[in-house]
């Protein structure tokens, strides 16, 4: 039986023993889950507009299966996901499976697919056997509509089981999933939305406040995923420290201590939390306006944790060795400059707006390249590439110590990073995207298309031309041209 990750919101700001008890708030309810069986996950995701309720306030949202957080899809490496997308919106939509190193072609993780209003489409996503276990997510990814659809709720968590199993010393620890998602509301006559929340409804697993309990010394493994369209989530834990052991779905080489977690748009973290002294604590998100007048704060209380009971011994995990790309032979170098117009209405990569009919970069299967990503602005940009993970080699010209692989990374303002990308897995042959994962920027042009091609020669046989691509051949009926309109409803 797989461990079911209980969902929870937790702690911050130590009030200390004998302090006033926290307000009575509901425990964070378990999110709906869909699990794979015999290697296959089958689910229908119905995208439709409606209303979601937050603390008794109805807000216009766009959801999968009437759940603001969306159902959690839970698989194992090597599984296949068969997802029936039913579009009940008045506009087209599609799906992207963020961080999954699967094929970008056919009816797999192909963001060129566009499902018209009222139509359905069947996706089939094969999770590679080498996919690192951890937290990922799925979301709408139709250019020009990404910010709107994700920002109103079209996303959900995608969990590849087995992270704790791969870290000696974590057996039996309690696992928690935190899916952060916000809605920005510009026009509202509700005083709570306007005055208390300042137009930002911030949630964890669909709730604005939650409660949880731990024992002193108890170790919990938190899987944190930021589904916000544009904003970074900042978490701090006064009186406690987080121990980071994973990023973007994969373990890191060594644990890192942090008092504040900065979880950028689309980023994920695996962290350990050890229950402190008995008392009551608040979970805070930083840099989020809350309240008005003398009560105005830049911290928002998202939940409460009670630490009580018989103390237990903390877990002592040992992180496994991680492959370092530093020793790979680099076959090519490229530079990509992120910039924007003065009115911030157009966003460019190397001076170009996105064009779905244009392939901007071609790479041979088997190549390993170093890319310089330069931010020529004072704005925050987050680089993301589909289908593979990369290693950060330097930041602003200074080499960085190997810290694992990522699929999304912040590019410093007026600065640059160098990343190493291994285009080595045959299943990524095809066309896919790299872009800024601040979806406002992506929708306004900051995205380009890359094609990975197999350079092996075509050979003749008695049956005609045969390309030696046995590991990546796909059935002809799955071929879908770029920018296609799909529908079988």
N, C-alpha and C positions, 0 to 999 in steps of 0.2 A: 504494500500500500504506500502510495506517495505521501509525503508529508504535505498537509494543506497549510499554506501560509495564511495565518490569521492576519486580518488587516487591523492596523492600529495607528492612532496618532499618539504622540507622546510628548515629551518633556521639555522643559527649559526653566530657567530662572528659579533657583533654589529658594524656597520660602523657609526651609528649616523646620526642625521638630517643634511642635507646639504652635506653629503659625496657623492662621485661619484656613479652614478647609477650602478646597477649590469649589467653584460653582458646580452644581449637579448638571452634568452634560451627558449625552448619550455615548455609550461605547461605539466605536467605529464598527459598523456592521460589515460582515463579510461580503465581498464583491461576488457577483455571479461568476462562475468559472465553467469553462468548457475544457475537458481533458481529452487527450488522445487515448485511443484504445486499439491495441494490436497494431500500433505504429501509424494510426490514422486519426486525425482530428477532423471532424465534420461539423460545420456550423453554418447557419444562415445569419448574416448581419443585415438588418433592415435599417437603412439610413432614412430618417424622417425628422421633420421639424415638429416641435411641440413645446412644452413647458416643463421645467424642472423646479423643484421647490427647495429652497435653502433657508433654514430657520423660519419657515412659514411664509416665505416670500416667493412668489412665482416669477420665474425669469424665462424669457424666450431662449430656447436652445435647439441644437441639432444633435441628435444622438443615434447611437446604434442600439437597437432593441430596447428603446425607452429607458436606457440607463446612462446617466450623464457621464459616469466613469467608463462605461462600456464593459462588456464581459471580458474577463481575463482569459486569454488563450494560453493553455499550458501544454507544452510538448517536451519531447526529449530529442537529443541529437539523432539524426537519421529518420525522424518521423516525417509524414506528409500531412500538410494541411489542405483540406478541401473546403473552400469558403464560398458560399453562395451570397453574393452581394445584391441585395434588392434595393434599388434606388427609388425611394418614395419622396424625393425632394422635387422642387420645381426647377432644378438646375442639374447639370451633369456632375458626376463625382467619380472617384476611383479609390484604390487602396495602395499603400506602400508599407512594407514590412521593415521597419527601420533597424539596421544593424544585422539583419539576417543575410548571410553570405551565399545567397541562392542565385538562380538564373534570372537575368533581366529580360528574358525573351518569352514569347508565347503568352500563355495565361498565368505566368509566374509573377515575379515582382517587377512588372512592366508598367511604369508610370505613364507610358504613352497611351495606355488604355483609357478610354473615356466612356463611362456608362451613362447614357442619356436618361432624362427624367422618365420615371415609370418603367424602366427596363431593368433586367437582371443580368448578372454575369457570374460565371463560375471560375474562380481562381484555384490553382493547384500549386502549392508552395512546398518544395522539398527541402527540409532542413538538413544541411550537410552533417555528416557524421562528425566532422571536425568543428562544428559550431560551438564556441565556448558557452557553457551553461551560465545563465544569469538573467538580468532584466533587460528586455527590449520593449518595443511598442509598435503598434500599427496605427496608421492615420490616413486621412484623405490627402491627396498630393496632386491635385489638378492645378496646373499653372494658372494664376490669376484668381483662383478661388481658395488656395491653401490656407491663407491667414483667416479668412472668414469661416471656413468650415471647421478647421482645427480649433480656432478661437471660440467657436460656439459649442464645441463638444465632440466633434467627430474624431475620436481617438480611443485607444484602450491599451492595456498592458498585455505584453506577450512574454511569457516566461518559458525559458528553456531550463528544465529541471536539472538539478545535479550540482549546483554551485557548492553547497556545503559538503556534499559527498567528496568533492575534489580537494578539500582543505582538511588535512588531518587535524584533529582536535575540535572540530565543530560538530561532531556527531551529537544529535539530540538537542542542539540549541534551538530556541524558539525563533522562527523566522517571521518577519513582518514585511508587508508590501505597502509602500507609500506612493500613491500616484497623485502628483500635484497637478492641479489644473485650475486655471482662472478664466473668468469672463470679465471683459471690460465693457461697462454700460455707460454710454454717453448721455442718453436722454431717459431720465426716469423721474417720476414724481414721488418716489418712495423715499422718506427721510432716512431710513436705515441705509439704503443703497447710497444715497447722496452724502449724508453727513457722517455716518458711522464707517462705511466702507469706502467712501470717496470714489465711487463708481467702479470698484474692483471687487468682484466676488471671488475669493480665494478658497480653494477646497483641497482636502486630502481625501481621496477615495469618495468624492462626492459630498462630503460634509464640511461645514465651516468650523465646527468645534467637536472635539472627541475626547474620550477619556480612556485610560489604560492603567494597569498595575504591574509592578515588578517586585521581586524580592531583592534585598541588598546583596550585591555581588553577582546577581543573575546576569548572564550574558545573552543578549538578543542580537540577531543578525537582521539588519534593516536593509531592504532593497528599495532604493529611492529612485523614482523616475519622474522627470519633468516634462509634462505634456503641454506646457504653455506655448502659445504660438510665437511669442516674442521675448518673454521676460525670464531673467535668472531668478531662481529661488535661493534665498540666503537663510541658513539655519544656524543657530548658535545654541549652546548648551552650557549655561552658567553652572559652575560647580561640577561639571562633567566634561569629558573630552571624547570626541568621536575617534574611532580607529578605522581609517579607510583601508579596505582590503581588496576592493575591486572597482573598476571603472568601465563603463560602456559594455557591461555584460561579461567581462573577463577579469580574472584575478590579476593582481599586480605583483611585482617581484618582492616587495617588502611593505610591511604595514606603515601607515603614515598617521600621525596624530594631528587632530585639528579641533580648534574651538569653534570655528565657523565653517560651514559647508557652503560652497558656492556651486549650485547645480544649474548650469546654463541650459538654454532651450534645447530640448531633445537629449540632454545628457542623462546618464544614470550612474549611481554609486551604490556599492555594497559597503556597509559600515557596521562595525560592532559597537554596541552600547552596553555598558556594565552599570547595573543599578547602584546608586550611591547610598548615602546615609538615609535612614528612614525620614520621610517627609513628603511634602507635596511640591510638585514642579510644574512649570508651564512650558509648553511647546510654542516657540515664537518663530515667526518669519520676520526678517529684518527688511528695512527700507520699504515698508508698505504702510501708507498713511491710514490711521485708524482714529476714530473719535473726532471731537471738535472742541474748540475753546481750550480751557485749561487741561482737558483730558486728551488733547491731540497728541498722538504718539507716532513714531515711525516704526514701531514694533507691533505686530499683530499676534494675539494669542490664538493659536490654532488648536490647543488641546491641553489636557492635564494628565499627569502621571502621579500615582500614589506609590511610593516605595515603602513597603511594609512586609512584615513576616520574618521568618527565620532566615538568617543569612546563609548564602550558599557560596561555593568556591567558583570563581570566574573560570571560563574556558581558556585554554592556552593553545590557540591554533598555530600551525606551522604552514606558511604559504608555500605552495609547490614551485619548482623552477619554471620560468617562463622564457619562451624563445625570444632572443634579442636579434633584431634585424641589422644591427650595426656591422656585422661581419659579411653581409651580402654584397656582392659586386653590383655597383650601380651602373645601369646601362643608359640612363638619360637624365637630363636636368631641364626643368621648366620653371617659369615664373608666372604667377597670376596676381594681378593687382586688383584689389577691391576698391571701388571709388563710387561717387554719387554726384548727382547734380546739386546745384546750390540750394534748390528748393526741396531737396530730398524726395522728389517724386520719381526719380529714375536712378537705378542702381546698376553698376556695370562691373563686369569682369574683363580686364584688359580692354577697356573702352567700348565693350559691346553689350547690348541688351540681349536677353535670351531669345533665341529663334529656334523653334522646334524642328524646322526643316534643315538646320545647319549642324553638322558635326564639327565641334571645335578642336577636339583632341583625339588622336589615334595612337594606340599603344599595342604592341605585339604581346600576345600571351607569352609569359615567361620573363618579361622585362621587370626590372626593379628600378624605380625612378625616385629621384629627390625633387620635390616641388617646393619652391619658395612661394609662400602666400603672404602678400603684402597688403596692409590696410592703409590706404592713402586717405584716411578720414579721421575725424574725431568721434565717429560712431562705433558702436559695438557690433562686430561681425563674428559669426561662428561658422567655420568651415565644416562641411559634411560631404562625404562621398558615399554613394550607394555601393553595395555588393562586396566591399572589402574593408578591412581595418588597416590603420597605418601607425607609424611610430614617429613621435616628435623628436627631432634631432637637435634643434637649436631654437632659441627664442631671442630675438633682437641681436643675433650674431653670436650669442653665447651658447656653447654646447650644453645640453642638459643630460643628466644621468638617466639611463634607461628606466622607464617607469610604466612599462606595459604598452598595450596597443589600444587605440581609440578609433571611433568612427566620427566623432564630432569634437571640435576644439575651438576655443576662443582665439581670435587673431587680435593682438593688442593694438589699441588705437595708435595711429602713426608709427606702427611697428611691423614686424614680420616674424614668421615662423618658417622653419624648414621641416618638412615631413618626408618620411620614406614609405613608399607604397609598393607592395609586392603584387604584381599582376600575374600571379602564378597558378591560381586554381582554374582548371579548365571550364568549370561551370559558369564563370563570369563572362565568357565570350558573348558579345552583343553590345548594345548601346544602353547607357544609363547616365545618371546625372551627378554632377558635383555642384554645390551651391552654398549660399549663406543660409543657415537654419534659423535666422530671424525671418519668419515667413513673410513679414511685410516687405523685406528687402528682396526675397526670392520672387514674390509675386510681381514686383516692379522691375524685374530684369536681371537680378544677380544670380544667374544660374547658367550653366553650360552643359553640353552633351559630350560624352566621351564614348569612343568605340574601342573595345578590345577585340583584336582579330587574331586568328590562329595563323601563323606564318608558314606552317608546314605545307609543302607542295601538294598539288592535286596529282594523283597518280591514276593511270589508266588500268582498267581491268576488262575482262571479257564482258562485263555487264555495263560498261560505260565508265563515266568519271566517278571515282570514289575518293572522298576526302577522309583521311585517317583521323576522324573525330569521334571515335566510338563512345568516348566518355561524355560527350556533350551533345550528341545527335538528338534532335527533338522531332516528334512526329509532325508531318506537314500540316496536319489540321490545327496545330497550335500556333502556326505562324500568324502574327498580327502585325500589319504594317505600322509605321510610325504615325502617331496622332490619329489612330483609328477610332471609330465609334463602335462600341461593342454593345450588344444587347441580344438576349434570347427570351425576353419576357413578352 
